[in-house]
Amino acid sequence: MSTIGIKTGRISCTEPNKANTPKAETKTWYFTFGCGQRFEGQCQPIIGTYSDARAEMFMVHGKAWAFQYSAEQWQEIKDDPTRFWEMETEMIVMTAQVTADE
């Protein structure tokens, strides 16, 4: 499985593949919603490992979301002076309750 890279202005948001993802690193992940989706303009913070947070997002929101960002990537996007869309309204922080199949 290869890496998926998305360029947004000067910021590169890269989704790591499973081989490059630390299995046990728990941190806060931010998920965004696309235009026309129910929670457009909001973000969903989830605390957990990369895979567990992603699994929780699928369980709670199904496929109706856009991207997953680490806290560092999220801060870069929020600080980008060329960003022109609103997506910073945070929903209630969740903790991953689902264990993803590695």
N, C-alpha and C positions, 0 to 999 in steps of 0.2 A: 504494500500500500504506500503510495507516495504522499508527499506533503501537499496540502492545498494552500496556495498563497493568494491573498487578496490585497491589492494596493489601493489605499485610500489616501489620495494626496501624497504626502511625504511619509506616511506611516504604513509599514508593512504589517498586516495582521495575518500571521501564519498559524494554521491549525496543525499541531504536531501529529504525526502518526503514532500508533501505539508503541512502536519500538523506541521512540524518543520521549515518551511521557513517563515521568516518575510514577510508579504504581502507588506508593503510599503517601505522597505529598498532599496533605490537606491544606487547602487555602480557599479564598473566596473567588468565585468565578462569576462573571457578569454575562447575562444572556440578553440579547436585544430582540425586538419584534419588528417585522417589516411593515411597509406601507400597506394600509388597508386591513391589517390584522387587528384583532380585538384590543390588544394592549399597545398599539402603535404609540411611540413617544415615551415608552417606559422601559425599564430594564429590570431583570429578575436576578438578584444576587443569590447564589447558592454556595454554601460552604461544604466542601468535600474534596475528594480526589477529582482529577480531570474526568475520569470515566464515570464515577458515581454521580457527580454533579450533572453530567450530560444525561445519564439514565434517569435521574430525578426530573430533569426538565422535560424529557419525553413523556414520563409518566404523568406529570401535572399538566403540561401544555400540548401534548401530542407533537405534531409536526408544525404547529403554528408559531414558529419563532425563527429568527434569522441567524445570529452568530453567537459564538461563545468566546469570551475574552478573559485573560488573566487580569488580575488587579492592575498590574503594570501596563498591560496593553490598554486597558480601559482608561487609565489616567492619561496616557499619551493621546488617545482619541479625544478625551474631554478638553485637553489643553491645546489641541490643534486649532490655530487661529483661522484656518480655512474651512473648518467644519461649519455647515450651514443648517443642520437638522437638529431637532430637539429629541433627545432620547435619554435624558438624565433622571427622569422621575423614577425613583427607586420603589419597587414593590416591597412587600415584607420579605426580609431575609429568611431563606429556608436553609435547613441543614439536610444534606442528602440522606435519605432513609433507605435508598435502594442500593444494592451492591451490584455493580455492573459485571457482566461476564467478561473476564479479561481474555 
